[in-house]
Amino acid sequence: MERNCSLIQEIEQELARLTVALDQTDTNPDIMSFFSSSEQHDMDTVNRVMDLLNRTDPSSVSLDEAKAEQILSLTNNMLVLICSQTPIIKKLVNSYSSEVCLDPETAHPKLIISSKGDSATYTDTWQQLPNLPGRFDTTLNVISSQGFIFGRHYWEIDVAGKTYWELGVTYPTIPRKGTTEECWLGRGDESWCVEFFDGEYTAWHGGVPHQLPFTKHFCRIGVLCSFPAGLVTFLEADNMMPLFSFCAATFSDCLHLALCPGHDHSGTNAKPIVICNTSSPTSDL
């Protein structure tokens, strides 16, 4: 490995030399003679590159039992190290926790918002509620009363026992009325979300789906929003396993937590979607 690293450095230096020489072709008419005189030297470089590729071809690697055991031991130690950091990462992320409550005046009429504003449950009955400008009238969405414009913020959402849900963050400008696709979380440029439906996870923003390679029914999802980094990250909250991250660079408006508990699907998705508030005094740092 050390020999290969040394050889790579030499090759990079040689490529840099050739790049400089190529850049000078327009100003130095004698440069072609330079390449002609160094043709053999360049062939040596090509041969060394091919030698490096041949010697590092995975198919040509032969491991005896001792080497295989060493690699396995190293891998196990790395996994133990990563797992040992989970409590530290969880403590750090939880330090950004921001308490929020759902705004019932934004909730679709088929959503029941708890008195504490920490859960949303689907009901098949259309509730007779005022048709306020901020109320979703087609998509089963509700957003938080609080909006955030700076700092780092983290929320955990309990989705245990549910077969369909959407959750994420949104600008307050997300469309609320009609059947336009932008009313759905993640379908427009105003929101970012992760969706669980039919056993599959999908991350959405700007109408672009990102299929996620997970099949396990997670019980708790974390949403981390960082204004300094322009980042929205979704996590499996128990083990702090990243699910997907969106990099927005900068946010142009305040962000609200947004939830969709989905239809009850003949009783299979009747459980509420619940915000697990763990407020922290450092959430705005």
Secondary structure, DSSP 4 states (H G I P E B T S, - for coil): -HHHHHHHHHHHHHHHHHHHHHHTTTT-TTHHHHHHHTHHHHHHHHHHHHHHHHHT-GGG----HHHHHHHHHHHHHHHHHHHHHHHHHHHHHHTTB----B-TTTS-TTEEEPTTS-EEEE-SS-------TTS-SSS--EEBS--B-SSEEEEEEE-TT-SEEEEEEE-TTS--SSS-GGGSTTSSTTEEEEEEETTEEEEEETTEEEEES--S--SEEEEEEETTTTEEEEEETTTTEEEEEEE-SS-SS-BEEEEE----TTTTT-SPEEE-----TTTT-
